Amino acid sequence: MKININHSEHIINQILSECNLDAKEIEVFQSNDRVCDYLVNQSLMLRISEHTLDEVHKLLRLNVLQGTQRVYGHGCIIHQKNKINYMLLDFFHGSNLYDTIPALSTDNAIEIGKDIAKALKQLHQIKGDQYDIGHYIPTIPKHRGSWKSGHQKYISLLHNQIKQVDLSADDQQTIALAFKYMYHHIDSLNFEEGPVILHNDLHPKNIIINQNRYVGMIDWECSQYGSYDFEFTNLIHWCIYPMDLDRSFETLLKSILDHYDHFWTIPMLAERFTIYQLEHEINQIIWNQGNQIEDRIRRINGWLSGLIHQFFDKIHD
């Protein structure tokens, strides 16, 4: 076996034995302070961590869907009295959309958008009983009430927590305007069709493209149940506030939204997404204790100025 690893060969061999897998080749694909991912036989990914792999159970409920990484095995082993968690899943060959987008033609982008819309419609057929409210992680998990009441509670929590952050008088005034907007337009969240499973961190670096075709979505750690329109929050953010001005996702996002049934019929759509974006910015200020405050305040002012309305008017025929 050709092997290039961070963990001991004993740990790797024990896990491969548990999975009944004969590995001809294994090498480190990527690692961070939580997990280490290995590419196995150029077709599978082995994820190893001393932390609980919550994404295992999230991915298992998606095993029947195309465009998600199928889980072939998971569990834990004990090594030197330490618990080592693992899962074995599909490896998607290709590059992420962020790196790929500059080389895509308009027709490529439209077709990829269609495929992503189809994948999301299949994903959103998986229904839940309760909403998880929050960005990236459920600040309010398993909310028993409506989508609107969940966000009312979320906004109230954000309002209390932002008071603990040291902000200038001008920044406090901007934050106050953001909360005034959210409270005033909260009825835009009256529309709901029930909780569905969301990827919940859908952005260009979590979408894999190969030979100008959509392959699938990765990084499901943030998956939770929510209103289906909430899925598009990050993609809209990346379009309006791109990380790199040389990368435009507008054509692709327009294709996704145009081919996702009934998206454009949601009442008070721009107000809903303005609330989602304001919640996100304020949540980030709280998490980061005021770091990068200038960027966040600039974006809040942008959302309050009507950027969502302008963007939807631009891309919706």
N, C-alpha and C positions, 0 to 999 in steps of 0.2 A: 504494500500500500504506500503510495506517495503521500506524505503527510507534512503539513506545515501548520502548526497549532500553537495557541496560547496556553491551553490547558494541558495537563499531563496526558500522555498517550494512554495511561491506564484509565483515566476518566472517559476519554473518547471511546476506547474499546468497550468499556462496560456499557456505555449508552448505546453504541451500535449493536451490541449483543442483545440488549433489551428490545431494540427495534427490529431484530432479525435482519439486519442489513449488512451486506457484504460491500464494504467501501473500498474501491480501487484507488480513489484519490480524494483527499480532503485538505482544504486550505482555508485560512481566515479570510472571510469576505469583508466584515466590518465589525467594529466593537466600540462600546462606550462604557460608562461607569455602571451600567445596569445589565447589559447583555453582551455576549459574544456570538456572532453568527459565522457559521462555517459553510462553505460550499462543498457539497458532497457529490462526487461523481458527475459534476457539472450539471446536475439536474434537481438536486434537493438542497434545502437549507436546514442546517441543524442549529437551533438556538439554545444556548446554555446560559444559565444565570443562577446566582445564589439567592436571587429575589424571586418572589412568586410571579409566575408568568400569567397574569390575568387575561392576556390576549388569547390564550389557548381556548378558553370557554367561549370567547366571543367569536373566534374563527370556527369552532366546531359547529356552531349553529348556522354557519354559512357554507358548510361543506358541499351542499347541493348546487351552489351557484357558480356559474362561470365567471372568470375574472377575479376570483378570490383564491388565496393560497390554501389549497387543501391540506389538512393536517393528517399525517400518516401515523403518528405516534407521539405520545407525550407521557410525562411522569417525572419521577425523581429517583436519584440514587443517593446513597450515603458514602461519602469519601472522607476518610479521616475525621469521622464524627460530624462532618458538615453536610448539609442537605444541598444537593445540586439538582436544580430543575432543568428540564429540557423539553423541547418539542421539535419534531421533524415535519417539515412542510415543503410545499412546492417552491422552487426557485424560478422567478420570472426573468428570463433573459431580455435584455434591452437596456434602454436608458430612460431616466425620468423625463417627464414632459418639459420641465424647466430647461433642461439641457438641450432638448430636441426641438423646441418651438422655433428657434431662428431658421432652421433648415426646412420647415414644413411649408408646403404651398397652401394657398387658400383652400383648395379642394381637399387636401390632406386634413387640414384643421376642421373643416366641416364634417368630413366622414368620421374622424375621431370623436368629434362632439356627438354625432349620432350614436356611436357605439357606447360612449360613456352614459348618455341618456338612457339607452336601453338597459345597460347594466344597473343603473341606479333605480330604474323602475322595477326591475326584478328584485333588487335588494329591499326596496321599500314595500314589497309585498309581505315581508315578515313583520307581523304586527305584535305590539306589546299591549300590556294592560295599564301601564302607568308611564308618565313622562319622567325623564331625567332632565333636569333643568341646569344649564350651565355651559360654559365654553371649555372644551377639552376634557374636563372631568365634571361629573355631576355635583355641582354645589348643593343642589337639592335633589337627591336621588329618590326615585320611585314616588314622585309627587302624585297624590290621589285625586287632585282637582283638575281643572281645565288648564290648557296651555297658557291662557291669559293669566289665571290666578297664580300659576307657577312663576311666571315672569314678574308679576307684581311682588311676590315674595322675594324673588331674586334681586330685583331692583332695590327693594327695601334693605336687604342685606348689604348690597353694594353701597347704598347711601350711608349706612352705619359704619361700614369698614373704611370708607374713603376719609372719614373724619380723623382716622388715626394716622393718616399720611401727612407729612409736613409739606404744605403747598403754599405758594405765594398767593397774595390777595387776588391777583389777576387770574391765576390758575383756578382758584376757588370759585371765582365768578363764572369762568367757562364751565366748570363741572356743575355748578348750580343750574346753568342754562341747559345742560345735557339732561339733568334729572327733570327739569321743568318740561322739556320736550317729551321725555318718556312717559311721564305721568299724564300729560295732555293727550298723547296719541295712543294710550294703552288699549283703547278699544279696537285698534287695528289688529290686535291679536285675538279678537273674538272668533275669527274663522279657524276651524280645526277639523281634521278628519281622523283624529286619533293617533296614538303613538306608533311609529314605525322604527325599525332599526336603521340607524345612521352610521356611516363611516365616521363622521363628526370631526375629521381633520383632513378634509378633502382639499388638497392644493396641488400645484403642479409638480412638486417634488415627491408626491405620493401616488402619482399616476405613471405607469410604465408603458413605454412605446417601443415597438420593435419593427423595423423596416416600414416606418410611417403608418403603422397600424396600432390600435389600442390593444394592450395585452391584459392589464388588470390594475388593481389598486393594492397598495401595500400599507403597512403600519396601521394596524387596527386597534392599537392600545386605547384610543379615545372613544371607541364605538359605544354608543348608548341609544336610548329610545327618545325620539323627539318628533316634532312636526316635520313633514318631509321637506318643506321649503327651507328649514334651518340648515339643511345639508349644503346649500349653495353660499353660505355666509363667507367662508374663506376664499372661495374662487372669486366672488365679487370684490372682496377686499384686495386680492392680488391684482385684479384688473384696474381698479381705481387708484390704488397705491402700489404700483409694481416695485419689486426690489431692484429691477434693472430696466431702465427706459428702453433698452434695445430689445426687450422681450415683451411682446403684446399677446395677451390671451383672449382678446376681445372677440375675435371671429369664432374661436373655439367655444367660448362660453355662450355666445349668442346661439350657436348650433345646439349646445346642450339644452338650453332653456327653451328654444323653439321646438325641440323634439321630445321634451318632457311634458306629457299630456297635462293640460289644465294649469300649468304654472302661471301663465299670464292672466288667468281668470281669478286669481286670488284677490279678494278685495283689499284695498289700501296697502298694496304691495310695497311701495316705496317707504311708507311709514313703518311697516313691519321691519324691513331690513335696516332702516336707520336706527331703530331701537336695538336690533341685534348688534350692529356695529358700535353703537355707543356703549352698550353693556360690555362688549369685548374690550374696548379701549380703557374703560374705567377698571375692569377686572385686571388688566395688565398693569395698570398703575399701582393697584393694591398689591398684586403679587410681587412686583419689583420695587415696592416701597419708594416710589417716586423716581426711580432711575429712568432715563430716556423720556423724561416728562415732556420735553419740548416737542418731540415727534408725536407723542400721544395727544397733547393739547392741539397741535396743528391739525391732526386728523379729526379730532372731535369738532373743531371749528369747521372743517370741511364737510363732515356729515351734517352738521347743523345748517350749513349753507345750502343744502339741497343736492349734494353730489349724487345721491342714489336716484332721485327724480331725474336728474340730467342724464345719468348713465342709462337708465331704463328707456327714457325717451329716445336716446341715440340708437340703442340696439334693437328696440322693439318696433317692427314695421307697423 
